[in-house]
C-alpha cells in the first residue's frame, strides 16, 4: 500500500508536468525548451539529483538557460513544498527522479 506522502508526491508529479508545460507556453519559448534538451543531449548541461540543472561546459547560453530553468524549478519546488509541508529540497529530489526518467538518454546526472 502506498503511503500518504508518496501518493501526494506522485499526484504532484503530474501537476509538475502540467505546470512545466504551462510555464513554457506562457514564456513562448519552444526554442528555450529545445535548447535545454539539445544542451543536455550534447553534454553541455547536466541534471543534478536535487532537481536542478548545471552547466557542465559553462558558456553564456548554457549559463543563462541553466539559471532560467533553475529559477522556474525552484519556484515550483517551493510552491509544492508549501502545499505539502515539506522542505523544497525534498520536493526537488522527487522531481529529479521524474526528470531522470524523461531526460534524453545521453543526459549526464551529477551529484
C-alpha positions, 0 to 999 in steps of 0.5 A: 500500500502506498503511503500518504506522502508518496501518493501526494508526491506522485499526484504532484508529479503530474501537476509538475508536468502540467505546470512545466508545460504551462510555464513554457507556453506562457514564456513562448519559448519552444526554442528555450525548451529545445535548447535545454534538451539539445544542451543536455543531449550534447553534454553541455548541461547536466541534471543534478539529483536535487532537481536542478540543472548545471552547466557542465561546459559553462558558456553564456547560453548554457549559463543563462538557460541553466539559471532560467530553468533553475529559477522556474524549478525552484519556484515550483519546488517551493510552491509544492513544498508549501502545499505539502509541508515539506522542505523544497529540497525534498520536493526537488529530489522527487522531481529529479527522479521524474526528470531522470526518467524523461531526460534524453538518454545521453543526459549526464546526472551529477551529484 
